[in-house]
Amino acid sequence: MTIRYTCTGCESVLKIKDEKAGTKGKCPKCKAEFLVPQPEAEESAEVAASPADEPIDEPVDSVDMPIELTPEVPESDSFDPLSVLGASAGSVGPRSSRSESVERKPSMAEMMKDFDAAKKGREKKATSEAVRTSAVAASALETAGTAADALSRAYQQKRDSASAPSKSAKDVKAQQERALLTEFITRRALPGLLVVGVLVYGYFSWMNHEPWTGPDLFEVTGQVSTAGTPAVGIQVFFEPISSGPEDNRSAVWATTDPGGNFRLMYDASHFGCPAGEYNIGFAGVTGKPLNRAEGALKLTVKANETNEFKITL
């Protein structure tokens, strides 16, 4: 006879020999310790009430494991049903096979995460649909606007051509003649008029030109420097040294440029200087007379020769 015991930890039904009643045991699955109960009296009564002439092949209550396969359990305080049933510790799962077979329910956080992902997917899809709809609408509006503009321009051109006054053949001929006249004036007559104007101006200028009655003038140039540097803005005077009562020369002057160069001018209309000897004088930018460190300077202007002088103050 066996003792049927239901584990309080994993609810597994264990079959234990009745001689182990009152000893300590351990569940082979959840390792929960328990005290082996006494065999129930009802099972003994049912076995005793069985007819003697009917052979008993197996117990009345079905067992999960044959009794004859259950080995002898040694007397020990640390009774382990797992060793008794001959199962290895590695073949026993952690808790119960029934609990492992049950599908795990998702947590509230996972459900909220899945809900947010589905919501974002729907919003993204709705946004893409709205963008596509807007693009289609804008394209349709642009096409409609282009067609409307084309129709408006065609209508305006037709209206302008209808409102334009018709020209007769006489008006067209007169317009062509005016165009030819304008082209003749601008291309041929105007250049001829300019040439005639220049010739007339030259003629009157020559008629009004008075001949030069003064002495013969000769080109005189030079350069004034101070300590090797060009003297800028210096006034140079050529005072004639009289050679007799017939000498009618007058003073000639010039002003140096940024390079210190000068060119003598006899009067406001004529450059040059008469031939002869001259005393040279100088004046600064303010008009104050300047003296040469080497003393007075005399120069001679020669006729029909190059008169170029280098003067140092």
C-alpha positions in Angstrom: 0.0 0.0 0.0 1.2 3.5 -0.8 0.6 6.9 0.8 -0.7 9.6 -1.6 0.6 13.0 -0.6 -0.1 16.4 -2.4 2.9 18.8 -2.1 1.8 22.2 -0.7 4.5 24.0 -2.7 4.0 22.8 -6.2 0.8 20.7 -5.8 2.5 17.6 -7.2 1.1 14.2 -6.1 3.7 11.9 -4.5 3.4 8.1 -3.9 5.2 7.0 -0.8 5.3 3.6 0.9 3.3 3.4 4.0 6.2 2.2 6.1 7.7 5.8 5.7 4.7 7.3 7.5 5.8 9.8 10.2 9.2 10.5 8.6 10.5 13.6 7.0 10.6 13.9 3.2 11.5 16.5 0.5 9.6 17.2 -2.7 11.6 16.1 -5.8 10.4 19.2 -7.7 10.2 22.2 -5.5 12.4 20.8 -2.7 9.8 21.6 -0.1 10.2 19.6 3.1 7.2 17.8 4.6 6.2 15.1 7.1 5.0 11.9 5.5 1.4 11.5 6.7 -0.2 8.3 8.0 -2.0 6.1 5.5 -5.7 6.8 5.3 -8.1 4.2 6.9 -10.5 4.3 4.0 -7.9 2.8 1.6 -7.3 0.0 4.1 -11.0 -0.7 4.4 -11.5 -0.8 0.6 -8.7 -3.3 0.2 -10.1 -5.4 3.0 -13.6 -5.3 1.5 -12.4 -6.8 -1.8 -13.7 -10.4 -2.5 -11.1 -13.0 -1.7 -11.8 -15.0 -4.9 -10.9 -12.1 -7.2 -7.2 -11.6 -7.8 -6.0 -8.1 -7.2 -3.7 -7.1 -10.0 -3.3 -3.5 -9.0 -4.4 -1.1 -6.2 -7.8 0.4 -6.4 -6.4 3.9 -6.7 -4.2 4.5 -9.8 -0.6 5.4 -9.0 1.7 7.5 -11.1 4.6 5.1 -10.5 4.5 1.3 -10.0 5.2 0.3 -6.4 7.6 -2.4 -7.5 9.9 0.1 -9.1 10.2 2.1 -5.9 13.4 1.1 -4.2 13.8 0.5 -0.6 14.2 3.7 1.4 16.9 3.6 4.0 16.2 4.8 7.5 17.4 8.4 7.6 16.4 11.7 9.0 17.1 13.4 5.7 14.6 11.6 3.5 14.7 12.8 -0.1 11.8 11.4 -2.3 13.9 12.4 -5.4 16.6 9.8 -4.6 13.9 7.3 -3.8 12.1 7.7 -7.1 15.5 7.4 -8.9 15.3 10.8 -10.7 18.4 12.9 -11.2 18.5 16.4 -9.8 19.3 17.8 -13.3 16.1 16.4 -14.8 13.8 18.3 -12.4 12.7 21.8 -13.4 12.6 24.9 -11.3 9.0 24.8 -9.9 6.4 23.1 -12.0 6.1 22.0 -15.6 2.5 23.3 -15.5 3.7 26.8 -14.5 6.3 26.8 -17.4 3.7 25.8 -19.9 1.4 28.8 -19.0 2.1 31.8 -21.3 3.4 34.8 -19.4 1.0 37.8 -19.5 2.5 41.2 -20.5 3.0 43.8 -17.9 1.2 47.2 -17.8 4.4 49.0 -18.9 4.8 46.7 -21.9 1.2 47.2 -22.8 1.6 51.0 -22.6 4.8 50.8 -24.7 3.0 48.7 -27.4 0.1 51.2 -27.3 2.4 54.2 -27.8 4.2 52.5 -30.7 0.9 51.7 -32.4 -0.2 55.3 -31.8 3.0 56.8 -33.3 2.7 54.5 -36.3 -0.9 55.7 -36.9 0.2 59.4 -36.5 3.1 58.9 -38.8 0.9 57.3 -41.4 -1.7 60.1 -41.1 1.0 62.7 -41.5 2.4 61.1 -44.6 -1.1 60.9 -46.0 -1.7 64.6 -45.2 1.6 65.6 -46.9 0.8 63.6 -50.0 -2.7 65.1 -50.1 -1.2 68.6 -49.8 1.3 68.0 -52.5 -1.4 66.7 -54.8 -3.6 69.7 -54.0 -0.7 72.1 -54.6 0.1 70.5 -57.9 -3.5 70.7 -59.0 -3.7 74.4 -58.0 -0.5 75.2 -59.8 -1.7 73.4 -62.9 -5.0 75.3 -62.7 -3.2 78.6 -62.2 -1.0 78.0 -65.2 -3.9 77.2 -67.4 -5.8 80.2 -66.2 -2.8 82.5 -66.9 -2.5 81.1 -70.4 -6.1 81.7 -71.1 -6.0 85.2 -69.7 -2.9 86.1 -71.9 -4.6 84.7 -75.0 -7.7 86.6 -74.3 -5.8 89.9 -73.7 -3.8 89.5 -76.9 -7.0 88.8 -78.8 -8.7 91.9 -77.3 -5.6 94.1 -78.0 -5.5 93.0 -81.6 -9.2 93.6 -82.0 -9.0 97.1 -80.4 -5.9 98.2 -82.5 -6.8 100.6 -85.3 -6.3 99.3 -88.8 -3.7 101.0 -90.9 -4.3 101.8 -94.5 -1.7 101.3 -97.3 -1.1 105.0 -97.4 -0.2 105.2 -93.7 2.1 102.2 -94.0 3.9 103.9 -96.9 4.3 107.1 -95.0 5.7 105.3 -92.0 8.3 103.5 -94.2 9.4 106.9 -95.7 9.9 108.4 -92.3 12.0 105.4 -91.2 14.2 105.8 -94.4 14.6 109.5 -93.8 15.6 109.0 -90.2 18.2 106.4 -91.2 19.7 108.7 -93.8 20.1 111.5 -91.4 21.7 109.4 -88.6 24.1 107.5 -90.9 25.1 109.9 -93.6 23.9 113.5 -93.1 24.9 113.8 -89.4 28.6 112.8 -89.9 28.8 115.2 -92.9 27.4 118.1 -90.8 30.0 117.4 -88.1 32.8 117.6 -90.6 31.5 120.8 -92.1 31.2 122.3 -88.6 34.8 121.5 -87.7 36.0 123.1 -90.9 34.0 126.2 -90.4 35.3 126.5 -86.8 38.9 126.1 -88.0 38.5 128.7 -90.7 37.1 131.4 -88.3 39.8 130.6 -85.8 42.5 131.1 -88.4 40.9 134.3 -89.6 40.8 135.7 -86.0 44.4 134.6 -85.2 46.9 137.4 -84.7 50.5 136.7 -85.8 53.2 136.6 -83.2 55.2 139.9 -83.2 57.5 139.2 -80.2 61.0 137.8 -80.2 61.9 134.3 -81.3 61.1 131.8 -78.6 63.1 128.6 -77.9 62.1 125.6 -75.7 63.6 125.7 -72.2 63.1 122.9 -69.7 64.9 121.7 -66.5 64.7 120.2 -63.0 65.1 121.7 -59.6 66.2 119.5 -56.6 67.2 120.0 -53.0 69.7 117.6 -51.4 68.9 115.1 -54.2 65.2 115.3 -53.7 62.9 117.0 -56.4 61.8 120.4 -55.3 58.0 120.6 -55.7 56.1 123.8 -56.2 59.2 126.0 -56.6 58.8 129.1 -58.9 61.8 129.6 -61.3 62.4 133.1 -62.8 64.6 133.9 -65.8 65.5 137.6 -65.6 67.1 138.9 -68.8 70.5 140.6 -68.7 70.1 143.5 -71.0 72.5 143.6 -74.0 71.6 147.0 -75.3 68.7 149.4 -76.1 67.4 147.0 -78.7 66.9 144.2 -76.2 63.2 144.0 -75.7 63.1 140.7 -73.7 60.9 140.3 -70.6 61.1 137.9 -67.7 60.1 134.3 -68.2 58.9 132.0 -65.4 57.7 128.5 -64.6 56.6 126.3 -61.6 58.0 122.9 -60.8 55.7 119.8 -60.9 55.8 116.9 -58.4 58.9 115.6 -60.1 60.7 119.0 -59.8 60.5 119.6 -63.6 59.7 122.9 -65.2 59.0 124.4 -68.7 59.4 128.1 -69.3 56.3 130.1 -70.5 56.8 133.5 -72.1 53.1 134.5 -71.7 49.7 132.8 -71.2 49.6 131.6 -74.8 53.2 130.9 -75.7 55.8 128.5 -74.3 59.5 129.3 -74.7 62.2 131.8 -73.9 64.2 134.2 -76.2 67.9 133.5 -76.6 70.4 135.4 -74.3 71.8 135.5 -70.8 69.6 135.4 -67.7 69.8 135.8 -63.9 67.9 132.9 -62.3 65.7 133.6 -59.3 63.6 131.2 -57.1 60.6 131.6 -54.8 58.9 129.1 -52.4 55.3 127.9 -52.4 54.3 130.9 -50.3 56.1 133.3 -52.7 59.1 134.0 -50.4 62.4 134.3 -52.3 64.9 131.5 -52.0 68.7 131.8 -52.2 71.0 129.2 -53.5 73.7 127.9 -51.2 76.2 128.2 -54.0 75.3 131.8 -54.7 73.7 133.6 -57.7 73.1 131.6 -60.9 73.4 132.8 -64.5 72.2 130.7 -67.5 72.4 131.2 -71.2 69.5 130.2 -73.6 70.9 129.4 -77.0 69.0 129.6 -80.3 68.2 126.4 -82.1 69.8 124.2 -79.4 68.6 122.0 -76.6 68.2 124.1 -73.5 67.8 121.8 -70.5 69.1 122.7 -67.1 69.7 120.8 -63.8 69.5 123.3 -60.9 70.3 122.5 -57.2 69.1 124.8 -54.4 
